[in-house]
Structure formats: C-alpha cells, structure tokens
C-alpha cells in the first residue's frame, strides 16, 4: 500500500476477530461489495439490508471476516486478487 502511495486510515490487527455482525455493519454503509475467494470474484450491491449471500461471501470457513478487507469510498473489497485490487486501488 505504501509503495503505491495509498493512505491507510485504519488497521485492525488479526488478533481482533471480526464476524458476521461486523460484516453486516460494514455492509450497511457500502454501495458495492467485491468478494474474492480464490479465482472467483463475486459482486453485490448490499445497501441497508444486505443479503445473507453477501455476508457469507465475506466470511471464511471459521466464520471470521476474511483478509484483507478494504473500504475504498463506498466499495468494500474482501479477499485478495492482484488484478482486482490494482483495478480498484490504482
């Protein structure tokens, strides 16, 4: 992030486990969700009442929020795919 001159506003340590309620709260203020799992990229338009599929896409097998989770304006990006992150961050 720093090498691309992207300012990080908040970092949450991995020891703080964020779960479904935290994911739901993040989605309430988002207009778009991009959830990446492996090579699969899913997009959602969550709004004030996010669908369960959007919340499930944000969570890993342990029920915790997947990393990395980025908020870029009104867009949430969960998971890692270099091409997707480059497209939305640079």
C-alpha positions, 0 to 999 in steps of 0.5 A, spaced: 500 500 500 505 504 501 509 503 495 503 505 491 502 511 495 495 509 498 493 512 505 491 507 510 486 510 515 485 504 519 488 497 521 485 492 525 490 487 527 488 479 526 488 478 533 481 482 533 476 477 530 471 480 526 464 476 524 458 476 521 455 482 525 461 486 523 460 484 516 453 486 516 455 493 519 460 494 514 455 492 509 450 497 511 454 503 509 457 500 502 454 501 495 458 495 492 461 489 495 467 485 491 468 478 494 474 474 492 475 467 494 480 464 490 479 465 482 472 467 483 470 474 484 463 475 486 459 482 486 453 485 490 450 491 491 448 490 499 445 497 501 441 497 508 439 490 508 444 486 505 443 479 503 445 473 507 449 471 500 453 477 501 455 476 508 457 469 507 461 471 501 465 475 506 466 470 511 471 464 511 470 457 513 471 459 521 466 464 520 471 470 521 471 476 516 476 474 511 483 478 509 484 483 507 478 487 507 478 494 504 473 500 504 475 504 498 469 510 498 463 506 498 466 499 495 468 494 500 473 489 497 474 482 501 479 477 499 485 478 495 486 478 487 492 482 484 488 484 478 482 486 482 485 490 487 490 494 482 483 495 478 480 498 484 486 501 488 490 504 482 
